[in-house]
Amino acid sequence: MDTLAIRKLRTNFILIAMLSFIAVMVFTGGLINITNNLEIRRNMSRTLDYIIENEGDLPEPEESSESELSSDESDTFLQLSPELRYSTRYFAVLYDAGGQVEEIKLSHIHSVDRESAVQLADTILEHDAAFGTIGKNYFFKTAMYEDGRFIVVVMDASMLINLNSSIIHSTVMICGVGLLLTFLAVFAASGRMIRPEIENARRQKMFITNASHELKTPLAVIRANTELEELMNGETEWTQSTLRQVDRLNGLIQNLVMIARAQEKEEPGIRGDIDASAAILDTVTPYESMALQQEKTLTTDIVPDIHMNAVESRIRQLTVILIDNAFKYCDEKGLVHITFSRTRIGRQARLTVSNSYAAGKDVDFSRFFERFYREDTSHTANENAGGYGIGLSIAESICTQYKGSIRASWKDGIITFTCVLGL
């Protein structure tokens, strides 16, 4: 795993941890506030029921022993609270059986006059609701007595509602502080967790570089000895095989060094404004003769004058990798098609390289960007084409450096590699 992948893993870990924390906090805070709201409604309903039972009044609680209480009385806290009649702010409007106002009780509220009380009670009756809220601070309940009269009781619950708002505000503040502290803790912990992996990645790159350097000497000796053997005894099947394998190992070493460098944050060269369209077109042109030689059709659709802030050699390298791959695994007398254009959304460009590939229906394209991966059927059918299975991995690294992506898809016998690059 390279450094970039490790840091991406760290970002994903922090994101998942924070989303999990947010989900838990939202669930816990939501549950607390929902429970609190339900309890407020329950208490309001019971208080209103008690007022309705007493026809709009809150009588002084009679002194009585617990054994003298009825089952209904012992079931509620209302009759056992001597401060209830002094702490409850409400008004009641009683109607006779004909729907005319019979009595208005305003002794427990100061902010509502008789006209406002009747108007609010009439509004509640028009909505035909037995219990609920009206306005920001009022709960109401309606009931009909056995003799046909009915009553509307409206209670001012502003103190409880303000208290509930304070609880919600405090919950949000506590969750916000907890979120910040959790982020700092997760960020610090994740940094310590990935430090050994970053060091391992650094040592891996160092090993590849050192091993590549050390392998060059024995390979050079093998080549020199083999060529000397040919001068002395002439070329044989075995000496030619040895030289081919030496060339193959040299190519593999060069690609290993290339991919190690490609995964580093720093690029060879300095980025600047380049005409990416011209660079890609210039890279494609030499392949026209190869297409004629292999009896394949090469077509392009490159939109001109698309500029990028990039290193031109990297864009050329990406194009070469994809075109080489297309020619290697293109069907006999098949088609290779290259396009380059701007995307519809954002400052990005899209490079696609397609080729005929009839055998791609059941291929696992998600593994194409793994190092040294080669589909077995392709490997067998194109053994002479060469390759080490790391070119597409290098292409992926280049796309990542330019804040883009690469993917492979297959449809109707055509395989397409799509690269999205930031401009």
KOLPAPA-422843 format. One record per residue (C-alpha): x, y negated, z. Coordinates in steps of 0.2 Angstrom, whole numbers, padded with zeros to 4 digits, always signed. Layout:
REM residues N
XYZ/...
This chain:
REM residues 423
+0000+0000+0000/+0008-0017-0005/+0007-0033+0005/-0007-0040-0005/-0018-0025-0002/-0014-0025+0016/-0019-0043+0018/-0034-0040+0009/-0038-0026+0020/-0035-0037+0035/-0047-0050+0028/-0060-0036+0025/-0058-0030+0043/-0060-0048+0050/-0075-0051+0039/-0083-0034+0045/-0079-0037+0063/-0087-0055+0063/-0102-0049+0053/-0105-0036+0066/-0103-0048+0080/-0115-0060+0072/-0128-0046+0069/-0126-0041+0088/-0128-0059+0094/-0143-0063+0082/-0151-0047+0088/-0148-0050+0107/-0152-0068+0106/-0167-0065+0096/-0173-0052+0107/-0171-0063+0123/-0180-0077+0115/-0194-0066+0108/-0196-0058+0125/-0197-0076+0133/-0210-0082+0121/-0221-0067+0124/-0219-0069+0143/-0224-0087+0141/-0239-0083+0131/-0244-0069+0143/-0243-0081+0158/-0253-0094+0149/-0266-0082+0144/-0268-0076+0162/-0268-0094+0169/-0282-0099+0156/-0292-0083+0160/-0292-0088+0179/-0297-0106+0175/-0311-0099+0164/-0317-0087+0177/-0319-0102+0189/-0328-0112+0175/-0314-0124+0172/-0309-0127+0190/-0294-0121+0200/-0301-0118+0218/-0291-0118+0234/-0285-0100+0237/-0295-0092+0251/-0284-0085+0265/-0287-0067+0266/-0277-0051+0270/-0270-0040+0256/-0283-0026+0260/-0297-0038+0257/-0292-0042+0239/-0302-0034+0225/-0292-0024+0212/-0293-0038+0199/-0287-0051+0212/-0272-0040+0217/-0268-0037+0199/-0263-0055+0196/-0251-0067+0203/-0262-0082+0200/-0273-0081+0215/-0258-0078+0227/-0250-0094+0222/-0255-0109+0233/-0246-0121+0222/-0255-0116+0206/-0269-0130+0207/-0256-0143+0209/-0243-0138+0196/-0255-0133+0182/-0260-0147+0169/-0275-0144+0159/-0293-0150+0154/-0309-0140+0151/-0324-0144+0140/-0340-0134+0144/-0354-0133+0131/-0372-0127+0134/-0380-0114+0124/-0385-0126+0111/-0367-0132+0107/-0369-0149+0116/-0355-0155+0128/-0361-0151+0146/-0346-0156+0156/-0328-0162+0154/-0316-0158+0167/-0300-0170+0167/-0295-0169+0185/-0279-0160+0182/-0272-0170+0168/-0269-0189+0166/-0263-0190+0147/-0280-0185+0139/-0296-0196+0140/-0314-0189+0138/-0315-0193+0119/-0298-0185+0115/-0303-0170+0125/-0320-0167+0116/-0311-0170+0099/-0298-0158+0103/-0310-0145+0109/-0321-0147+0094/-0306-0145+0083/-0302-0128+0092/-0320-0122+0090/-0319-0126+0071/-0304-0114+0069/-0314-0100+0078/-0299-0094+0087/-0300-0087+0105/-0282-0090+0110/-0267-0099+0103/-0257-0115+0102/-0262-0132+0096/-0250-0146+0093/-0233-0145+0100/-0236-0143+0119/-0254-0135+0121/-0261-0118+0124/-0279-0115+0123/-0292-0102+0126/-0311-0101+0123/-0324-0090+0131/-0343-0087+0131/-0352-0084+0148/-0367-0072+0150/-0380-0086+0150/-0374-0092+0132/-0363-0107+0138/-0345-0107+0132/-0330-0116+0137/-0313-0122+0130/-0298-0124+0141/-0283-0133+0135/-0267-0132+0145/-0251-0143+0144/-0236-0131+0143/-0223-0144+0138/-0212-0140+0153/-0212-0122+0149/-0209-0126+0130/-0195-0138+0134/-0187-0125+0145/-0189-0112+0131/-0181-0124+0119/-0166-0127+0131/-0164-0108+0132/-0164-0107+0113/-0151-0121+0112/-0140-0113+0126/-0141-0096+0117/-0135-0104+0101/-0121-0113+0109/-0115-0098+0119/-0116-0087+0103/-0106-0101+0094/-0093-0101+0107/-0092-0082+0108/-0091-0082+0089/-0076-0093+0089/-0067-0084+0103/-0071-0067+0095/-0064-0074+0078/-0048-0079+0087/-0046-0063+0096/-0050-0052+0080/-0038-0063+0070/-0024-0061+0082/-0027-0042+0084/-0028-0039+0066/-0011-0048+0063/-0003-0037+0076/-0011-0022+0068/-0005-0025+0050/+0012-0031+0055/+0020-0013+0054/+0011-0010+0037/+0018-0026+0030/+0036-0021+0036/+0033-0003+0028/+0028-0011+0012/+0044-0022+0012/+0055-0007+0016/+0046+0003+0002/+0050-0011-0011/+0068-0012-0005/+0069+0007-0006/+0063+0006-0024/+0075-0007-0029/+0090+0001-0021/+0085+0018-0027/+0083+0011-0045/+0100+0003-0044/+0109+0019-0037/+0100+0030-0050/+0107+0020-0065/+0125+0026-0062/+0122+0045-0063/+0111+0042-0078/+0124+0032-0087/+0137+0046-0083/+0125+0060-0089/+0122+0050-0105/+0141+0047-0108/+0145+0065-0105/+0131+0071-0116/+0136+0060-0130/+0154+0065-0128/+0148+0083-0129/+0140+0079-0145/+0156+0071-0152/+0166+0086-0148/+0154+0100-0152/+0140+0092-0162/+0122+0088-0159/+0111+0103-0152/+0093+0104-0147/+0099+0104-0128/+0109+0088-0130/+0095+0079-0138/+0083+0085-0125/+0095+0079-0111/+0096+0061-0120/+0077+0060-0122/+0075+0064-0103/+0089+0051-0098/+0079+0038-0109/+0063+0043-0100/+0071+0041-0083/+0078+0024-0088/+0061+0019-0093/+0053+0025-0077/+0066+0016-0067/+0063+0000-0076/+0044+0001-0073/+0046+0005-0055/+0056-0011-0053/+0043-0020-0063/+0028-0015-0053/+0038-0019-0037/+0041-0036-0043/+0023-0038-0050/+0016-0035-0032/+0026-0049-0024/+0018-0065-0021/+0031-0075-0031/+0031-0074-0050/+0046-0074-0061/+0045-0092-0069/+0036-0107-0064/+0018-0110-0069/+0013-0123-0080/+0000-0128-0093/+0001-0115-0108/-0010-0112-0123/-0016-0094-0118/-0025-0092-0134/-0009-0095-0144/+0001-0084-0133/-0011-0069-0134/-0013-0071-0153/+0006-0072-0155/+0007-0056-0145/-0006-0047-0155/+0001-0051-0172/+0016-0038-0172/+0004-0024-0169/-0004-0027-0186/+0009-0017-0194/+0008-0003-0181/-0011-0002-0185/-0007+0000-0204/+0005+0013-0200/-0006+0023-0189/-0021+0020-0200/-0031+0011-0187/-0041-0005-0188/-0035-0019-0177/-0048-0034-0176/-0047-0050-0165/-0059-0063-0159/-0049-0076-0149/-0056-0093-0145/-0043-0106-0149/-0036-0119-0137/-0040-0111-0120/-0027-0117-0108/-0021-0109-0092/-0010-0114-0077/+0001-0099-0079/+0018-0091-0083/+0017-0087-0102/+0028-0072-0100/+0015-0064-0088/+0000-0067-0100/+0010-0059-0114/+0015-0044-0103/-0003-0042-0098/-0008-0042-0116/+0006-0030-0121/+0001-0017-0108/-0017-0017-0113/-0014-0016-0132/+0000-0003-0130/-0013+0007-0119/-0026+0005-0133/-0015+0011-0147/-0009+0026-0137/-0026+0033-0132/-0036+0027-0148/-0045+0040-0158/-0037+0045-0174/-0041+0031-0187/-0050+0022-0174/-0053+0004-0169/-0044-0008-0158/-0052-0024-0154/-0046-0039-0144/-0056-0054-0138/-0052-0069-0127/-0064-0083-0122/-0070-0093-0108/-0083-0086-0095/-0100-0095-0094/-0098-0098-0075/-0083-0106-0067/-0065-0110-0073/-0061-0093-0079/-0056-0084-0095/-0060-0066-0101/-0048-0055-0110/-0055-0039-0117/-0046-0025-0126/-0057-0011-0133/-0053+0005-0143/-0061+0020-0149/-0061+0034-0136/-0074+0048-0139/-0068+0059-0125/-0071+0045-0112/-0089+0050-0107/-0085+0060-0091/-0069+0051-0087/-0067+0043-0069/-0062+0026-0075/-0061+0020-0056/-0044+0029-0055/-0036+0021-0070/-0027+0008-0060/-0019+0020-0048/+0000+0022-0050/+0005+0037-0060/-0013+0042-0064/-0016+0049-0081/-0032+0058-0086/-0028+0076-0090/-0036+0077-0107/-0028+0061-0112/-0011+0067-0106/-0012+0083-0115/-0019+0075-0131/-0006+0061-0132/+0010+0068-0125/+0020+0061-0138/+0013+0043-0134/+0024+0043-0118/+0019+0032-0103/+0021+0034-0085/+0004+0030-0078/+0009+0013-0070/+0006+0000-0084/-0012-0003-0079/-0007-0004-0061/+0005-0018-0066/-0010-0026-0076/-0020-0026-0061/-0007-0034-0051/-0005-0048-0064/-0024-0051-0064/-0024-0052-0045/-0010-0065-0045/-0021-0076-0056/-0036-0074-0044/-0045-0062-0056/-0049-0044-0059/-0048-0030-0071/-0061-0016-0074/-0063-0002-0087/-0079+0004-0094/-0085+0016-0108/-0100+0015-0119/-0105+0023-0136/-0087+0030-0139/-0078+0014-0135/-0068+0011-0119/-0065-0007-0114/-0053-0015-0102/-0060-0032-0096/-0048-0045-0087/-0055-0060-0079/-0042-0073-0076/-0042-0090-0067/-0038-0105-0078/
